[in-house]
């Protein structure tokens, strides 16, 4: 339920900002562009050579971590991996960091830099579409895999949603604000992943696959974002014949 709420919040924040020019000048025009934007973002997420390396590395990491999941779970139950306040921060960031902080920071920094509404909305669309796509993909994988959580609360352990969203946020931050800000965001995302193990919500392998998924989707949508900025006339038309 929390993941659905996050997706709704992200969508509302973005839609409330759609009041500018070009393809954003009317809601129907923008809505027509959404399927193409999402299609391209997901396509690049799974076809970019760099993302294939991300998936391959994450896959190998999952296979290795899976062998030690139980031992790490037992260690985390016996001795906290993080101080309680740090772990609480990681959990809170994983819930609201993507839904509120990222869109808010884009709006604030764009206004402070006196960017055009078009530039701000391009960034918001990039962030919102990335996080919605990642959230939906994560939910689908959770239901398909059906792994029980370490605490036994349900069967939606893999992949870690907090981790995947946090790494997707980091990929967006890295693209919009540069590598230095991206490094900080990736470190915070890693902290979120550790906090989920510390809270007995996920195994290490759940966190690794979440990190790989969020990173790949964020980087895939970053390519679509760059195409819209530098090649605004480039488009792919999808025709459905019935």
C-alpha positions as CSV (number, residue, x, y, z in Angstrom):
1,X,0.0,0.0,0.0
2,X,2.8,2.4,0.8
3,X,4.3,1.9,-2.6
4,X,1.0,2.7,-4.3
5,X,0.7,5.8,-2.2
6,X,4.2,6.9,-3.2
7,X,3.4,6.4,-6.9
8,X,0.2,8.5,-6.5
9,X,2.1,11.3,-4.7
10,X,4.8,11.4,-7.4
11,X,2.1,11.6,-10.1
12,X,0.2,14.3,-8.3
13,X,3.3,16.5,-7.7
14,X,4.2,16.3,-11.3
15,X,0.7,16.9,-12.7
16,X,0.3,19.9,-10.4
17,X,3.4,21.4,-12.0
18,X,2.2,20.9,-15.6
19,X,1.3,24.5,-16.4
20,X,3.9,25.7,-18.8
21,X,4.7,25.7,-22.5
22,X,5.7,23.6,-25.5
23,X,4.4,20.0,-25.2
24,X,3.3,20.9,-21.6
25,X,1.0,23.7,-22.6
26,X,-2.0,21.4,-22.4
27,X,-2.6,18.3,-20.4
28,X,-3.9,16.3,-23.4
29,X,-0.7,17.1,-25.3
30,X,1.4,15.9,-22.4
31,X,-0.6,12.8,-21.8
32,X,-0.1,11.7,-25.4
33,X,3.7,11.9,-24.9
34,X,3.7,9.8,-21.8
35,X,3.5,6.3,-23.4
36,X,6.4,7.2,-25.7
37,X,8.5,8.6,-22.9
38,X,7.9,5.5,-20.7
39,X,8.5,3.1,-23.6
40,X,11.8,4.6,-24.5
41,X,12.9,4.8,-20.8
42,X,12.2,1.1,-20.2
43,X,13.7,0.1,-23.5
44,X,17.0,1.9,-22.7
45,X,16.9,0.4,-19.2
46,X,17.3,-3.1,-20.5
47,X,19.3,-2.4,-23.7
48,X,22.0,0.0,-22.8
49,X,25.4,-1.7,-22.7
50,X,26.3,-0.1,-19.4
51,X,23.0,-1.3,-17.9
52,X,23.6,-4.8,-19.1
53,X,26.8,-4.6,-17.0
54,X,24.7,-3.3,-14.1
55,X,22.3,-6.2,-14.4
56,X,25.1,-8.7,-14.8
57,X,27.0,-7.4,-11.8
58,X,23.8,-7.4,-9.7
59,X,22.9,-10.9,-10.8
60,X,26.3,-12.2,-9.8
61,X,26.0,-10.3,-6.5
62,X,22.6,-11.9,-5.8
63,X,23.9,-15.4,-6.5
64,X,26.8,-14.8,-4.1
65,X,24.8,-13.0,-1.5
66,X,22.1,-15.7,-1.5
67,X,24.6,-18.2,-0.1
68,X,25.1,-15.9,3.0
69,X,21.6,-14.5,3.4
70,X,20.7,-16.5,6.5
71,X,24.0,-15.9,8.2
72,X,23.8,-12.1,7.6
73,X,20.1,-12.2,8.8
74,X,21.2,-14.0,12.0
75,X,24.1,-11.5,12.6
76,X,21.7,-8.5,12.1
77,X,19.3,-10.0,14.6
78,X,22.0,-10.5,17.2
79,X,23.8,-7.2,16.6
80,X,22.5,-4.1,15.0
81,X,24.2,-3.1,11.8
82,X,23.3,0.6,12.2
83,X,22.4,2.9,15.2
84,X,18.7,3.0,15.6
85,X,18.4,6.7,14.5
86,X,20.4,6.0,11.4
87,X,18.3,3.0,10.5
88,X,15.1,5.1,11.1
89,X,16.5,7.7,8.7
90,X,17.1,5.1,6.1
91,X,13.6,3.8,6.4
92,X,12.1,7.2,6.3
93,X,14.1,8.3,3.3
94,X,13.1,5.2,1.4
95,X,9.5,6.1,2.0
96,X,9.4,9.9,1.4
97,X,12.7,10.6,-0.2
98,X,11.6,9.7,-3.7
99,X,8.0,10.8,-3.4
100,X,8.6,14.3,-1.9
101,X,12.2,15.3,-1.6
102,X,13.3,14.8,-5.2
103,X,10.4,16.7,-6.8
104,X,10.6,19.4,-4.2
105,X,14.4,19.9,-4.7
106,X,13.9,20.1,-8.5
107,X,11.3,22.8,-8.1
108,X,13.3,24.8,-5.6
109,X,16.6,24.6,-7.4
110,X,15.0,25.4,-10.7
111,X,13.3,28.5,-9.3
112,X,16.5,29.5,-7.6
113,X,18.5,29.2,-10.8
114,X,15.8,31.1,-12.7
115,X,15.3,28.2,-15.1
116,X,12.4,28.3,-17.6
117,X,9.2,26.3,-16.8
118,X,10.1,24.1,-19.7
119,X,13.5,23.1,-18.2
120,X,11.9,22.5,-14.8
121,X,9.1,20.4,-16.2
122,X,11.6,18.3,-18.3
123,X,13.4,17.5,-15.0
124,X,10.1,16.7,-13.2
125,X,8.9,14.5,-16.0
126,X,12.3,12.6,-15.9
127,X,12.1,12.2,-12.1
128,X,8.4,11.2,-12.0
129,X,8.4,8.8,-14.9
130,X,11.6,7.1,-13.5
131,X,10.2,6.6,-10.1
132,X,6.8,5.5,-11.2
133,X,8.3,3.0,-13.7
134,X,10.7,1.7,-11.0
135,X,7.9,1.5,-8.4
136,X,5.6,-0.5,-10.7
137,X,8.4,-2.8,-11.9
138,X,9.4,-3.5,-8.3
139,X,5.8,-4.3,-7.3
140,X,5.4,-6.7,-10.2
141,X,8.7,-8.5,-9.4
142,X,7.7,-8.8,-5.7
143,X,4.5,-10.5,-6.6
144,X,6.1,-12.8,-9.2
145,X,9.0,-13.9,-7.0
146,X,7.0,-14.1,-3.8
147,X,9.9,-14.5,-1.4
148,X,9.1,-14.4,2.3
149,X,10.7,-11.5,4.3
150,X,13.2,-12.4,7.1
151,X,10.6,-11.3,9.7
152,X,8.0,-13.5,8.1
153,X,5.5,-10.6,7.7
154,X,4.7,-11.3,4.0
155,X,6.0,-12.7,0.7
156,X,7.2,-9.5,-0.9
157,X,10.8,-9.5,0.1
158,X,12.6,-9.5,-3.3
159,X,13.5,-6.9,-4.5
160,X,13.7,-4.3,-1.8
161,X,11.4,-1.5,-2.8
162,X,13.0,1.1,-0.5
163,X,16.4,0.3,-2.0
164,X,15.3,0.3,-5.6
165,X,13.6,3.7,-5.3
166,X,16.5,5.2,-3.5
167,X,18.9,4.0,-6.2
168,X,16.6,5.3,-8.9
169,X,16.6,8.7,-7.1
170,X,20.4,8.6,-7.0
171,X,20.5,8.0,-10.8
172,X,18.2,11.0,-11.3
173,X,20.2,13.1,-9.0
174,X,23.4,12.1,-10.7
175,X,22.0,13.1,-14.1
176,X,20.4,16.4,-13.1
177,X,22.9,17.7,-10.5
178,X,26.2,16.0,-11.5
179,X,28.5,13.3,-10.3
180,X,29.4,14.8,-6.9
181,X,25.7,15.0,-5.9
182,X,25.2,11.6,-7.4
183,X,27.9,10.0,-5.3
184,X,26.2,11.4,-2.1
185,X,22.8,10.1,-3.3
186,X,24.2,6.7,-4.0
187,X,25.8,6.6,-0.6
188,X,22.5,7.5,1.0
189,X,20.8,4.8,-1.1
190,X,23.4,2.3,0.1
191,X,22.5,3.3,3.7
192,X,18.9,2.7,3.0
193,X,19.7,-0.8,1.8
194,X,21.7,-1.6,4.9
195,X,18.8,-0.2,7.1
196,X,16.4,-2.6,5.4
197,X,18.6,-5.6,6.4
198,X,19.1,-4.1,9.9
199,X,15.3,-3.8,10.3
200,X,14.9,-7.5,9.3
201,X,12.7,-6.5,6.3
202,X,15.0,-7.8,3.6
203,X,17.9,-10.2,2.9
204,X,21.2,-8.9,1.4
205,X,20.3,-10.4,-2.0
206,X,17.0,-8.5,-2.0
207,X,18.9,-5.3,-1.5
208,X,21.4,-6.0,-4.2
209,X,18.8,-6.7,-6.8
210,X,16.9,-3.6,-5.7
211,X,20.0,-1.5,-6.2
212,X,20.7,-2.9,-9.6
213,X,17.1,-2.4,-10.7
214,X,16.8,1.2,-9.5
215,X,20.1,2.1,-11.0
216,X,19.3,0.6,-14.4
217,X,15.9,2.2,-14.7
218,X,17.2,5.5,-13.6
219,X,20.0,5.4,-16.2
220,X,17.6,4.2,-18.9
221,X,15.2,7.2,-18.3
222,X,18.2,9.5,-18.1
223,X,18.9,8.7,-21.7
224,X,15.4,9.6,-22.7
225,X,15.7,12.8,-20.7
226,X,18.9,13.7,-22.5
227,X,17.2,13.0,-25.9
228,X,14.4,15.3,-25.1
229,X,16.8,18.1,-24.1
230,X,19.4,17.8,-26.9
231,X,17.3,16.2,-29.6
232,X,13.8,17.6,-29.1
233,X,12.8,16.8,-32.7
234,X,13.7,13.2,-32.4
235,X,10.7,10.9,-31.7
236,X,9.5,7.4,-32.1
237,X,6.0,6.9,-33.3
238,X,4.2,3.8,-32.1
239,X,1.3,2.6,-34.2
240,X,-1.1,-0.1,-33.0
241,X,-3.2,-1.9,-35.7
242,X,-6.3,-3.8,-34.6
